[in-house]
Amino acid sequence: MTQQQSHAPVPAVPAFNAERAFAYLLKQTSFGPRNPNSSGHEACKNYFIATLRASADDVRLQEFTETGYNREKLRLTNIIASFRPQERDRILLCAHWDTRPRAERDEDPKKRDLPILGANDAASGVAVLLELASLLHATPPEIGVDIVLLDGEDYGKEADHNLYLLGSRHFARTKPADYLPRFGILLDMVGDAQLEIPREMNSFRYAPDIVSMVWRTARELGVTQFVDENGDEILDDHVPLNEAGIKTIDIIDFNFPDQTHRYWHTHEDTPEHCSAESLGAVGTVLTHVVYKQKK
């Protein structure tokens, strides 16, 4: 007889709860617009901290300031929730949590200087990650996971790229040199009720293997919202992360609700144009990607 080796049990893939994820979306929008320095921004930040501290092994805040338009001092916070922080093998999951301080795409000129509610952009990606956090707490994965809620992504005016991606730039600039997760996945605008997610081209350029892995997982699960098409090249939070050496893809349906972009950066970005089904499709794929990772 030979002695059998004992192995830790491989965690089963837990079921992603789409309705709970949608409730997280509604909770965020209940604070109103979450643009930097607003009361909604502060209240929602505190909600995220409390929610993640109830599930994560460790929660850290990256508080920083940037100078905005008219010399406005922007008070910004990246929220970092870590699961199994002792593990060196890690993956990074992120979404921006701030909302746009203006609605320059709105049909009504009188409303273009007012902040948007941002149900899809950006409550949807955060909602998926908050529900995933509860799964990671109940069923620890085999490797470490860091969930990062990035601030200040959507502050800049159109064509002024210097004041976009403030949180991801700060995270990339200040990360420890030895923090190199296997890969990162960014979620942005994933709640569209007419969800169709093509392959984003910056993702394909930086991390084609991760794009292939995620789309293959969707195909194996029969999640048809991930379409077998090449989409646009989008400047998003994954770009600074890739430039810092973290191979990261962007899961995004930029056509909200379709190629006319009727709701993007308008006051029509509201919960009734989002769906639990869409959050469930993305959350299910992401959950399987996370729990299939081995040491």
C-alpha positions as CSV (number, residue, x, y, z in Angstrom):
1,M,0.0,0.0,0.0
2,T,1.2,3.5,-0.6
3,Q,0.5,6.5,1.5
4,Q,-2.1,8.9,0.0
5,Q,-1.3,12.5,-0.2
6,S,-3.8,14.8,1.4
7,H,-4.9,17.8,-0.6
8,A,-7.0,20.8,0.4
9,P,-10.5,20.5,-1.2
10,V,-10.9,22.6,-4.3
11,P,-13.7,25.1,-3.7
12,A,-16.8,24.6,-5.7
13,V,-17.9,27.5,-7.9
14,P,-20.6,29.3,-5.9
15,A,-23.7,30.6,-7.7
16,F,-23.7,34.3,-8.4
17,N,-26.9,36.0,-7.2
18,A,-28.1,38.5,-9.9
19,E,-30.9,39.9,-7.8
20,R,-28.6,40.7,-4.9
21,A,-26.2,42.4,-7.4
22,F,-29.0,44.5,-8.7
23,A,-29.9,45.5,-5.1
24,Y,-26.3,46.8,-4.8
25,L,-26.8,48.8,-7.9
26,L,-30.0,50.4,-6.5
27,K,-28.3,51.1,-3.2
28,Q,-25.6,53.1,-4.9
29,T,-28.0,55.1,-6.9
30,S,-30.0,55.8,-3.7
31,F,-27.2,58.1,-2.7
32,G,-27.7,60.2,-5.8
33,P,-24.8,61.3,-8.0
34,R,-21.4,60.2,-6.6
35,N,-19.1,62.7,-8.3
36,P,-16.1,63.8,-6.3
37,N,-16.7,66.2,-3.4
38,S,-20.4,65.6,-3.4
39,S,-22.5,64.4,-0.5
40,G,-23.5,61.3,-2.4
41,H,-19.8,60.6,-3.0
42,E,-19.0,60.7,0.7
43,A,-22.1,58.7,1.8
44,C,-21.5,56.0,-0.8
45,K,-17.8,55.7,0.1
46,N,-18.7,55.1,3.7
47,Y,-21.3,52.4,2.6
48,F,-18.6,50.6,0.5
49,I,-16.1,50.6,3.4
50,A,-18.7,49.1,5.8
51,T,-19.9,46.6,3.3
52,L,-16.5,45.4,2.3
53,R,-15.2,45.2,5.9
54,A,-18.0,42.8,6.6
55,S,-16.7,40.4,3.9
56,A,-13.0,41.0,3.1
57,D,-10.0,39.9,5.1
58,D,-8.5,43.3,4.8
59,V,-9.8,46.7,3.6
60,R,-7.4,49.6,2.9
61,L,-8.1,53.1,1.8
62,Q,-5.9,55.1,-0.7
63,E,-6.9,58.6,0.0
64,F,-5.4,61.2,-2.3
65,T,-6.1,64.6,-3.8
66,E,-6.0,66.0,-7.4
67,T,-6.5,69.4,-8.7
68,G,-9.6,69.7,-10.9
69,Y,-11.1,72.5,-12.9
70,N,-11.0,76.0,-11.5
71,R,-8.4,74.8,-9.0
72,E,-11.0,72.6,-7.3
73,K,-9.3,70.2,-4.8
74,L,-10.7,66.8,-5.5
75,R,-10.8,64.5,-2.4
76,L,-10.5,60.9,-3.8
77,T,-10.4,57.5,-2.4
78,N,-9.5,54.1,-3.9
79,I,-10.9,51.3,-1.7
80,I,-8.9,48.0,-1.7
81,A,-10.5,44.9,-0.3
82,S,-8.2,41.8,-0.1
83,F,-9.2,38.2,0.2
84,R,-6.6,35.7,1.4
85,P,-4.0,38.4,1.7
86,Q,-1.3,35.9,2.8
87,E,-1.3,34.3,-0.7
88,R,1.3,35.6,-3.2
89,D,-0.6,34.2,-6.2
90,R,-3.3,36.9,-6.7
91,I,-5.7,38.4,-9.2
92,L,-7.0,41.9,-9.4
93,L,-10.7,42.8,-10.0
94,C,-11.7,46.5,-10.3
95,A,-14.3,49.0,-11.3
96,H,-14.6,52.7,-10.9
97,W,-17.2,54.0,-8.4
98,D,-17.4,57.7,-9.1
99,T,-20.0,59.2,-11.4
100,R,-19.8,61.9,-14.0
101,P,-20.1,65.5,-12.7
102,R,-21.7,66.6,-16.0
103,A,-24.0,65.3,-18.7
104,E,-22.7,66.8,-21.8
105,R,-24.4,64.2,-24.0
106,D,-27.8,65.0,-22.7
107,E,-30.5,66.1,-25.1
108,D,-31.5,69.0,-22.8
109,P,-28.9,71.7,-22.8
110,K,-30.1,73.0,-19.5
111,K,-29.1,69.7,-17.8
112,R,-25.7,69.3,-19.3
113,D,-23.9,70.8,-16.4
114,L,-25.6,68.6,-13.8
115,P,-24.1,65.4,-12.4
116,I,-25.5,62.1,-13.6
117,L,-27.0,59.3,-11.5
118,G,-24.7,56.7,-13.1
119,A,-26.6,53.5,-12.7
120,N,-24.6,51.7,-15.5
121,D,-21.6,54.0,-15.5
122,A,-20.4,53.1,-12.8
123,A,-22.8,51.4,-10.3
124,S,-23.1,48.3,-12.4
125,G,-19.4,47.1,-12.2
126,V,-19.2,47.9,-8.5
127,A,-22.5,45.9,-7.9
128,V,-21.0,42.8,-9.5
129,L,-17.9,43.1,-7.4
130,L,-19.8,43.6,-4.1
131,E,-21.8,40.5,-4.8
132,L,-18.6,38.6,-5.7
133,A,-17.1,39.8,-2.4
134,S,-19.9,38.1,-0.5
135,L,-19.1,34.9,-2.3
136,L,-15.4,35.2,-1.7
137,H,-16.2,35.6,2.0
138,A,-18.5,32.5,2.2
139,T,-16.3,30.3,-0.1
140,P,-12.7,31.3,0.0
141,P,-11.0,30.8,-3.4
142,E,-7.7,28.9,-3.9
143,I,-5.7,32.0,-4.6
144,G,-5.7,35.6,-3.4
145,V,-8.1,38.2,-4.8
146,D,-7.9,42.0,-4.6
147,I,-11.1,44.0,-5.3
148,V,-10.3,47.6,-6.0
149,L,-12.9,50.3,-6.3
150,L,-11.3,53.1,-8.2
151,D,-12.2,56.8,-7.8
152,G,-12.0,59.7,-10.2
153,E,-12.2,57.8,-13.5
154,D,-14.9,60.0,-15.0
155,Y,-14.1,63.5,-13.8
156,G,-12.4,64.9,-17.0
157,K,-14.2,66.8,-19.7
158,E,-14.5,65.2,-23.1
159,A,-11.1,65.1,-24.9
160,D,-9.2,66.2,-21.7
161,H,-7.6,62.9,-21.0
162,N,-5.4,64.4,-18.3
163,L,-8.3,64.4,-15.8
164,Y,-9.7,61.0,-16.5
165,L,-8.5,57.7,-14.8
166,L,-7.3,59.5,-11.7
167,G,-7.8,56.5,-9.4
168,S,-6.2,53.9,-11.6
169,R,-3.2,56.2,-12.3
170,H,-2.7,56.8,-8.6
171,F,-3.0,53.0,-7.9
172,A,-0.5,52.2,-10.7
173,R,1.9,54.9,-9.6
174,T,2.0,53.9,-5.9
175,K,1.7,50.1,-6.0
176,P,4.5,48.2,-4.4
177,A,7.1,47.0,-7.0
178,D,6.5,43.4,-6.1
179,Y,2.7,43.6,-6.5
180,L,2.3,41.7,-9.7
181,P,-1.0,39.8,-9.8
182,R,-1.5,37.1,-12.5
183,F,-3.9,39.4,-14.3
184,G,-6.6,42.0,-13.7
185,I,-10.2,42.4,-14.9
186,L,-11.9,45.7,-15.1
187,L,-15.7,46.0,-15.2
188,D,-17.3,49.1,-16.6
189,M,-20.8,49.6,-18.0
190,V,-21.9,46.0,-17.6
191,G,-25.5,46.6,-16.5
192,D,-27.1,47.6,-19.8
193,A,-30.4,45.8,-20.2
194,Q,-29.4,45.2,-23.9
195,L,-26.0,43.8,-22.9
196,E,-23.6,42.9,-25.7
197,I,-19.9,42.7,-24.7
198,P,-17.4,42.6,-27.6
199,R,-13.7,42.2,-27.1
200,E,-12.2,45.6,-26.3
201,M,-9.2,46.3,-28.4
202,N,-6.8,47.7,-25.8
203,S,-7.5,44.6,-23.8
204,F,-6.8,42.4,-26.8
205,R,-3.5,44.3,-27.4
206,Y,-2.2,44.1,-23.8
207,A,-3.6,40.7,-22.7
208,P,-5.0,38.6,-25.5
209,D,-4.7,35.4,-23.5
210,I,-6.9,36.8,-20.7
211,V,-9.5,38.0,-23.2
212,S,-9.5,34.5,-24.7
213,M,-9.8,32.9,-21.3
214,V,-12.8,35.0,-20.3
215,W,-14.7,34.7,-23.6
216,R,-14.0,31.0,-23.7
217,T,-15.5,30.7,-20.2
218,A,-18.6,32.6,-21.3
219,R,-18.9,30.3,-24.3
220,E,-18.6,27.2,-22.1
221,L,-21.3,28.5,-19.8
222,G,-23.6,29.5,-22.6
223,V,-23.5,33.2,-21.6
224,T,-24.3,34.8,-24.9
225,Q,-23.9,38.4,-23.8
226,F,-20.2,38.0,-24.5
227,V,-20.2,38.3,-28.2
228,D,-17.6,36.9,-30.6
229,E,-16.7,40.3,-32.1
230,N,-14.0,42.9,-31.9
231,G,-15.2,46.2,-30.4
232,D,-13.8,49.6,-30.0
233,E,-10.4,50.6,-28.4
234,I,-11.4,52.4,-25.2
235,L,-9.3,54.5,-22.9
236,D,-10.3,53.2,-19.5
237,D,-8.8,52.3,-16.1
238,H,-7.1,49.2,-17.5
239,V,-4.7,51.3,-19.5
240,P,-2.6,52.7,-16.5
241,L,-2.7,49.2,-14.9
242,N,-1.2,47.6,-18.0
243,E,1.4,50.3,-18.3
244,A,2.4,49.5,-14.7
245,G,2.9,45.8,-15.6
246,I,-0.5,44.4,-14.5
247,K,-2.0,42.6,-17.5
248,T,-5.6,43.8,-17.4
249,I,-8.6,43.5,-19.6
250,D,-11.8,45.7,-19.8
251,I,-15.2,44.0,-19.8
252,I,-17.4,46.8,-21.2
253,D,-20.5,47.4,-23.3
254,F,-19.8,50.9,-24.5
255,N,-22.9,51.0,-26.7
256,F,-25.5,51.9,-24.1
257,P,-28.1,50.8,-25.0
258,D,-26.9,50.5,-28.6
259,Q,-24.6,52.2,-31.2
260,T,-26.4,55.5,-30.8
261,H,-25.1,55.8,-27.2
262,R,-28.3,57.5,-26.2
263,Y,-27.8,57.0,-22.4
264,W,-24.1,57.3,-22.0
265,H,-23.1,60.5,-20.1
266,T,-26.8,61.6,-20.0
267,H,-29.5,61.7,-17.3
268,E,-31.0,58.6,-18.9
269,D,-28.3,56.5,-17.2
270,T,-30.8,55.2,-14.6
271,P,-31.7,51.8,-13.1
272,E,-34.6,51.2,-15.4
273,H,-32.2,50.9,-18.3
274,C,-30.2,48.2,-16.5
275,S,-31.1,44.7,-15.5
276,A,-30.3,42.0,-13.0
277,E,-29.9,39.5,-15.8
278,S,-27.0,41.5,-17.3
279,L,-25.3,41.7,-14.0
280,G,-25.8,38.0,-13.5
281,A,-24.3,37.2,-16.9
282,V,-21.1,39.1,-16.1
283,G,-21.0,38.0,-12.5
284,T,-21.4,34.3,-13.4
285,V,-18.5,34.4,-15.9
286,L,-16.3,36.4,-13.5
287,T,-17.1,34.0,-10.6
288,H,-16.1,31.0,-12.7
289,V,-12.9,32.7,-13.9
290,V,-11.9,33.4,-10.2
291,Y,-12.7,29.9,-8.8
292,K,-11.0,28.1,-11.7
293,Q,-7.7,29.7,-10.8
294,K,-5.3,27.2,-9.2
295,K,-2.1,27.7,-7.3
